[in-house]
Amino acid sequence: MAIRPILPYPHPGLSEICAPVTAFDDHMQELVTDLIDTMRAAPGVGITAAHIGVKQRVFVLELTPGTVLTYINPEIISQSPQTMRHVEGSVSMPGFTDEVERPSGIEVRFQDVSGAEHSQTAEGFHAICIQHEIDQLDGIFWLKRLSKLKRDRLVKKWEKSRKP
């Protein structure tokens, strides 16, 4: 329905913890539709409500073109001891990426737009994306998963790129 402005890093809103969703109504459906439109325009494979300044625990993923997955009030209930490294980035910091290590498999519990509860097992890239977006809902920007040295270098490049 609408492409919304994305908060750029280091906007303070990206460090805030999002509140659980309690109303599964037309406003929620509109938010999800706006998230999809905004994610596709960015472009990206995932976006949280926090990225557009809405402090609710909602995110969408589109790992396969045309197949959007919606997660409301997501919670990781288990994770594998095995880890994997994957290059991550953010719609709030376009063009900047680095490798992050996370559990390679998870089980997540969440609700859909109607409020129905689901659980799902995810592996590989799908698991990485869910963890990345849940971090953002918890106010943990992906850079915090990097070593201080890598983070400082990336932030310095980002800041330099933003100067006119």
PyMOL commands that set and color helices and strands:
alter all, ss='L'
color gray80, all
select helices_A, chain A and resi 12-15+26-41+49-52+124-137+142-145+148-162
alter helices_A, ss='H'
color red, helices_A
select strands_A, chain A and resi 46-48+58-64+67-79+83-88+98-103+105-111+117-123
alter strands_A, ss='S'
color yellow, strands_A
deselect
rebuild
show_as cartoon
